[in-house]
Amino acid sequence: MNMRRVLSPSLVSLCSLLLVASSVYAQPACTPVVYAFRHAEDLGAHLTKLGDRHADLYIEMLGAGGFGSMHDYCPVGYVYSTYNVNPDGTPGTNNPLETAQPVAIAACTAQGSCTGAEPRMRTVLGKTLYEYLGAEGSPRPCKKCPVSAEASDLRAELIANANNGWSSAIFWTSQGLNILGQAIVPGFTSILGCSTLPPKAICEDLKPPRNAAYVFVFNGSGFDPPNPVTRYVQCFNVHIDFSVSPSKLIGPAGNTYYCGNGEDSTGNLPEISEANLPMLQGKICDTSDLTGASQRGYFGSCQ
């Protein structure tokens, strides 16, 4: 499988920062976590230019000096995405895979070996990561399709990663994120999406926001879910000034990060010109510790 794009030199430098950070994180104080994200902005089966930039920002948001180091969380050593082929064998979406690719390169850099830089779409036992993880009622793979991983398969692997001192990052489809949350923590159904299968229209419309950040902390035998589920959110140095107009774009610029609550609950980034995309920066913030909460369209902002 070929990479869709080549990372810029600046991003390669960020990957190198993760390698330096890994020696710091190797201390016993680090706590492994599992990060779960919805894929970045897309158009059909691939990311847009804005989605590509959003995907690149995960290196900074999760790496040295970012969210993980601020909370003494272990560096990301393993990166997963949903399989880009549907259970019936037809081509599926590449959006989670493309979102995961930059972080996967950074993760292998942190481990000191980039022979396996691709995001994992299968468990170490070779079982495939379909969006509903082989849950009862989910679409069954075709007769010649790969065997589907189940929740217990993925959870066991994530626990093994944590026991080895590494965090994991998972990039998923919007409709499958609820099932993924249940796989990480049995019985945890707080993420929007289809909690029971087969999927129905009423739950297919319940999509988690694009800027959500779900952080599951390792407790020694399993993972504790975020409490509340909306505790963390991705914030960016760009926002819409709704007091002027829904099209009044401010930024990207500066070191104030605006945490959108989504006028339509999507959590999507506003449209940004391709020329300004390099200036876009991101940060994961705690929604209980934000300022400017009265601004329309946003939970608030952080520094």
ChimeraX attribute file (.defattr): number of C-alpha atoms within 10 A of each C-alpha:
attribute: neighborCount
match mode: 1-to-1
recipient: residues
	/A:1	4
	/A:2	5
	/A:3	12
	/A:4	11
	/A:5	10
	/A:6	9
	/A:7	15
	/A:8	10
	/A:9	9
	/A:10	9
	/A:11	18
	/A:12	17
	/A:13	13
	/A:14	18
	/A:15	26
	/A:16	17
	/A:17	19
	/A:18	28
	/A:19	23
	/A:20	15
	/A:21	18
	/A:22	23
	/A:23	12
	/A:24	17
	/A:25	22
	/A:26	14
	/A:27	12
	/A:28	10
	/A:29	11
	/A:30	19
	/A:31	23
	/A:32	28
	/A:33	29
	/A:34	27
	/A:35	18
	/A:36	22
	/A:37	25
	/A:38	25
	/A:39	26
	/A:40	27
	/A:41	22
	/A:42	19
	/A:43	10
	/A:44	10
	/A:45	14
	/A:46	19
	/A:47	23
	/A:48	15
	/A:49	16
	/A:50	21
	/A:51	21
	/A:52	22
	/A:53	21
	/A:54	23
	/A:55	22
	/A:56	23
	/A:57	21
	/A:58	23
	/A:59	26
	/A:60	23
	/A:61	20
	/A:62	24
	/A:63	27
	/A:64	23
	/A:65	13
	/A:66	16
	/A:67	17
	/A:68	23
	/A:69	18
	/A:70	11
	/A:71	10
	/A:72	16
	/A:73	22
	/A:74	28
	/A:75	32
	/A:76	30
	/A:77	24
	/A:78	26
	/A:79	27
	/A:80	24
	/A:81	30
	/A:82	29
	/A:83	23
	/A:84	21
	/A:85	17
	/A:86	18
	/A:87	24
	/A:88	14
	/A:89	14
	/A:90	9
	/A:91	12
	/A:92	14
	/A:93	18
	/A:94	20
	/A:95	28
	/A:96	29
	/A:97	28
	/A:98	28
	/A:99	31
	/A:100	28
	/A:101	27
	/A:102	28
	/A:103	30
	/A:104	26
	/A:105	25
	/A:106	32
	/A:107	32
	/A:108	23
	/A:109	24
	/A:110	24
	/A:111	17
	/A:112	15
	/A:113	12
	/A:114	14
	/A:115	9
	/A:116	13
	/A:117	19
	/A:118	24
	/A:119	27
	/A:120	22
	/A:121	21
	/A:122	20
	/A:123	18
	/A:124	11
	/A:125	10
	/A:126	13
	/A:127	17
	/A:128	25
	/A:129	27
	/A:130	29
	/A:131	26
	/A:132	31
	/A:133	23
	/A:134	20
	/A:135	19
	/A:136	12
	/A:137	11
	/A:138	16
	/A:139	18
	/A:140	17
	/A:141	17
	/A:142	13
	/A:143	10
	/A:144	8
	/A:145	14
	/A:146	17
	/A:147	18
	/A:148	23
	/A:149	22
	/A:150	19
	/A:151	21
	/A:152	15
	/A:153	17
	/A:154	22
	/A:155	19
	/A:156	16
	/A:157	15
	/A:158	25
	/A:159	24
	/A:160	14
	/A:161	19
	/A:162	27
	/A:163	15
	/A:164	11
	/A:165	21
	/A:166	27
	/A:167	28
	/A:168	23
	/A:169	26
	/A:170	26
	/A:171	25
	/A:172	26
	/A:173	24
	/A:174	23
	/A:175	23
	/A:176	24
	/A:177	27
	/A:178	25
	/A:179	27
	/A:180	27
	/A:181	22
	/A:182	19
	/A:183	22
	/A:184	23
	/A:185	18
	/A:186	16
	/A:187	11
	/A:188	18
	/A:189	19
	/A:190	16
	/A:191	24
	/A:192	21
	/A:193	23
	/A:194	24
	/A:195	23
	/A:196	16
	/A:197	14
	/A:198	12
	/A:199	17
	/A:200	10
	/A:201	8
	/A:202	9
	/A:203	15
	/A:204	15
	/A:205	13
	/A:206	16
	/A:207	20
	/A:208	23
	/A:209	22
	/A:210	22
	/A:211	25
	/A:212	25
	/A:213	22
	/A:214	25
	/A:215	20
	/A:216	22
	/A:217	19
	/A:218	20
	/A:219	13
	/A:220	12
	/A:221	11
	/A:222	19
	/A:223	21
	/A:224	17
	/A:225	21
	/A:226	16
	/A:227	12
	/A:228	11
	/A:229	17
	/A:230	17
	/A:231	16
	/A:232	21
	/A:233	24
	/A:234	22
	/A:235	30
	/A:236	28
	/A:237	22
	/A:238	25
	/A:239	23
	/A:240	22
	/A:241	15
	/A:242	14
	/A:243	9
	/A:244	9
	/A:245	9
	/A:246	12
	/A:247	12
	/A:248	12
	/A:249	16
	/A:250	12
	/A:251	15
	/A:252	19
	/A:253	15
	/A:254	13
	/A:255	14
	/A:256	17
	/A:257	24
	/A:258	29
	/A:259	32
	/A:260	30
	/A:261	21
	/A:262	18
	/A:263	13
	/A:264	9
	/A:265	14
	/A:266	15
	/A:267	22
	/A:268	18
	/A:269	20
	/A:270	16
	/A:271	11
	/A:272	15
	/A:273	10
	/A:274	10
	/A:275	7
	/A:276	11
	/A:277	16
	/A:278	11
	/A:279	13
	/A:280	18
	/A:281	23
	/A:282	23
	/A:283	23
	/A:284	23
	/A:285	24
	/A:286	17
	/A:287	19
	/A:288	12
	/A:289	12
	/A:290	16
	/A:291	15
	/A:292	12
	/A:293	15
	/A:294	9
	/A:295	16
	/A:296	16
	/A:297	21
	/A:298	19
	/A:299	21
	/A:300	22
	/A:301	23
	/A:302	21
	/A:303	13
